[in-house]
């Protein structure tokens, strides 16, 4: 009997090697990038979605916070503000912020650099800041219309929402709302915009075409953000002060039910999975991302991430969640199948928000 050679035929070996390097190439490029706004350093960090390595860091302006990618993936918008950073307020036994006595608002305003306020436009392909457009006073959070033509902005210190034409950068209108507007969300069909106000928990429903207020209701204080089911039938709004999730009927503009989140939760940012089955909530000081069933709103799990997670975002393929952890200066990468943090990526400078955009070809 003829003995077999212990070595693979050359053709077989070449195929195996090609397959290995092909797999490695696929693993290193997932086709998207993660853009992180760093509030303290005034920079944006870009992380590869393939290997979760930092590929770029560049300046954008003062105090970048809210951040979103355009629907076509060519531009990342980031809210910039010259209002000085204040430390998180102390909370009372009920989780409400303890307001400073005898504070001098005029002095605080004098410290603000209003020339720094605006929405920065970042070129995704070049990974650099292009220009800044006016966006009213102290923009923090904003939302893009589904077609990318309009930008809806919360102007916290003037109790108003600004609507911009994204192409020209010109203001279309200002909509008066309650004190300290914070969160902004636009329904998937682009017809409805919610603006949430911190102080008294006011939520304003605005017709996104006529810019008229068509609804007004209240939740518990410090509603931070807005997320919608894919069909737009329900919206979800967190109440940070009391650790609650409010479920909103978007047809009637009213609260359907209120869900208590795990003890210690201070919910900030929400995301809904593309299939509409799960809700993810960053819990701030609790240091977790809470997972809920979108139908029953039952809490399914708590995933430990970095310190005080604020902004969160999902990968385009739905496999990962990324959280911006300000105090620990890093971004958590969460495997959503395992519901477990699998990596931490350094993003020095107080990471605040997360946006995902396609890799430039």
N, C-alpha and C positions, 0 to 999 in steps of 0.2 A: 504494500500500500504506500502510495506516494505521500510524503509528509507535506503539510501546508506551511507556507511561509508565514512567519510571525508578523510580517509587515503588510500593511494594507496596500492594495494596488494604487499607483500614483493617481489615477483618475478619481478613485474613491476618496483618497486623502484630500485632493483638491476640492472636491464637492463638500466634504466635511468642514474644511477650513473656511470655505466661502460661506457655508451656512452659519458657522459660528460668528464670523465677522458681520454677516447680514443681521443676525439676531442682536448682536451687540449694538449695531447702528440703530436698529429699530428701538432698542431699549433706551438709547440715549436721546432720542428725539420723539416726543409725544405730540408734536405739532402745535404746542401752545406755550405761552410764557406767563409768569405771574408777576404783576406789577404791584409794588408795595409802597404806600405813602408813609414817609417817616416824619412825623409831626415835629419833632425837636430839631432834627438836622436839616430840614428843608430839602430833603432829597427823595428820589424814588429809586428803589432797588428793583432790579429785574432778575427773576429766578427762572431757570429752564424747567419746563414741565416734564422733561425726559429724565434728568438725573438729579433734579432739585439742587443744582449748583447756582450760585450767584454769577451772572454773566455781565452785569453792568450796574453801576450806581451813578446817578447824575443829579445836579441841582435843579430845582423847579421854582423855588420861591419860599416865602415865609409860611410856615405852619400848614403844610399840605395834610388834608384829612380825607374828605370824601373823594372817592376815585371810581371811575367807571370806564369801560371800553365802549367805543362806538359799535353799532351793529355790524358795520363792515369790517371791523377789526383793524382799521388803519390808524385810528387815533385813540389815545387814552386821555380822558379829561380828569383834572384833579382840582379840587377846591383849595384856594389859597387865602390866607387871612393874616392881617397885621395886628390882630387883637392878641395881646399877650396870653401865654399859657397860664392857666391857674391849676393848682393841684386839685385832685378829686376832693369834693367836700366831705367833711365828717358827717356821719349819718346818726340819726337818733334811733331809739329802740324800735321804731316802726319802719326804719329804712329810709326816712325822708331826710333830705339834706338840711344841715344846720346852717342857716343864713347868718352872715356876719352882721353884727350890730354896728351902727354908725359908719357903715361903709360909704365912701365918697365916690359915687358913680362918675362924677365929672372928672376926678383925677384919673380914674381908670381909662376914661375915653381919651384923655390927653396922652396917655401912654400908647395908644393904638396908632399904628401906621396904616391909615386907610388907603394909601397909595399901593400897598401890597395886596389888597383885596382883589379877588378875581377868580376866574376859571382858567387854569393853565391847559394848553393844548400840547400833548406829547406825541411826537411821531413814533409809531411803533417800530417801523423798519430801521430808522436811524437811532432809536433809543435816546432821544434828546428833546428838550423843551423847545417848542417853536415860538409860541407867543402867549400872551395873557389877554383875556377879554374881560371887560367889566361885568360884574355879576351882583351888583348891589353890595350892601354892607355886611362884612363878616360872614361870607358863605362857609357853611360847614358840610352839610349833606345836600345832595341833589339827586335827581333821577333823569334819565334820558327817555324820550318817547321811543316806542318800539321801532319806528322808522328812522330814528336818529336825527330828526329835524328840529326837535325842541329840547331845551334843557329847563327843568323845573328846579328852582333853588330855594332853600330855606335861609332867610336872612335873620339870624337869631336876635340881633340887638335892635332891630327896627320893627319887629312884629309883622313881617310881610314875607310873601313869596314872590320871587322874580321869575318871569318866564322869558327865556332867550331864544332867538333864532340861532340854531347851531352853526349854520353856514356863514351868516354875516356877523354874528356876535352881538347883534342889536337886541335891546330889550323890547319885547312885545307888550308886556304889561306888568303891573305889580298888583298883587292880591293881598289885601289886609287880612291878617289872621290873628290868633291869640298871642300871648306873651311867650317869648323864647321858642319860636318854631325850630324844630330839630329834624325829625325824620320826613322823608319824601318818598312816595312810591307811585308809580304809574301802572295802571292795569294792563294786562297783556294785549288787550285790543286797542290800547291807547286812548280810550274815551274818558277815563276817570283818573284823577290825581288826588292822593291823600297827603295832607300836611299835618304832622303831629306837633303839639306844643308842650314843652316840658313842664312849665310852672303849674298849670291847673289840669293838665291831662286833656286839653281840648284837641279834638281831631276835626279837621275841615275837609269835606269832600268837594272837590272842584271839578266842574265840567271842563275837560282838557281842550275842548274846541272853543267854547264861548268864554271860558275863564270865569264863569259865574260860580259862586258857592251854592251847591245844591244840597248840602247836608252838614250837620254839625252835631257832634255827640262828645261825651266825655268818658275817659277811662281813668284809672288811678294814675298819679303823677309820674312824670318823666318817661313818657312813651318815646322810645328812641328811634324806631325804624318801622318800615312797612314791608310786608311781602304778600304776594298773591298766589293762589292756586293757579295752575296753568290755564284753566278755563275762566278765571276771573270771578268765579261765583263767591269766593270767600277771600277775605284779607286777614292777615295776622299782624297784631301790633303788641309789642311787649310793654309792660309797665315796670321800669327798672326798680323804682323805690320799694315795691312790694313783692317783686319776684313773680309776676303773673304774665300770662299770655292771653290776650283778648282776641276772640274769634268774631269777625265782622261779616255781617250779611251786606254785600256790596249793592244789592238791588234796593234794599230798604234803608241803607245807611244807619245801621244800628248794631249794637253788641249782641251777639247770639249767646255767648257763654264766656266765662272767665276760668282759665286753668291755672291752678297753683303749681309753680315749678318747684323743684327740690330745694330744701332749706339752704339758705345762703346765696341763692341765685340772684344776680342782678342783670337781667337779660338786656342785651344791647342790640345786636344785629341778627336778622333772621334770613334764612334761605330755605326754599322749598325745592325738593328734588324734581327733576324734569318730568318724571312720571306722576308727580303730584301725590306720592304716597307718604313721604316723610317731610317733617319740618326740622330744621337744625337751628338752634339758638345759642349764640355765645353768651356766657353767663358772667362776664366781668370778673368781679372779685372772687367768685367761686372757682375760677380757673378751669372751667370745663366747657364743653359743647354738649348741650342737651339735645337728645334725639326724641322726637315725638311722632306718633302716628297722625297723619294729616286728617284722617277721617274721624277718629275718635278723640284725637288730641291727648291720648294717654301717653305718659312719659315712658319711653322704651329703654333708654340708656343714658348714662352720663359718661362722656369721654374726657379723660384728663388731658389738658394741653398746657401751654405756657402760662405765665402770669398775666392776669387780667385781660383775657382775650376780648378784643373789640370787633373789628371788621372780620367777616368770614366770607369765603367764596368757594364755589364748587368747580371742579375741573369740567371741561366740556364733555368728557366721556362719562361723567358721573362717578368715577372711581375714587376720587380724592376730595377732601375738604382742606382748605388752608385757613388758618387763623392768625391774625396779627396780634402779637402779644407785646404790648407797649413796655411794661416795666422790665421784662426779661430780654428786650431787644432781639426778638427772634420771631420766626414764623413756624407754626406747627404744621406738619403734613400728616393728615389723618387718612388711613385706609378705611373707606366706608364699608367695604365688605366685612372686614374684621372689626370695624368700629374701634380702631386703636390707633394712637399716634405712632408713626413709624419713623419720623425724622424731625429734627429742628434745624432751621436754616437761619444763620445770623443775619440780622438786618438792623445794624446799629442806628440809633437816632429816634427811637420811639415809634415803632410801626403802628399805624392806626387803621388803614384800610387796605383792601385787597381787590384787584381787578385782574381778569384773565383775558388775554388776547391771543390770536393765532400767531404762530411764528411767521415772520416775514420771509417770503420765498425769494 
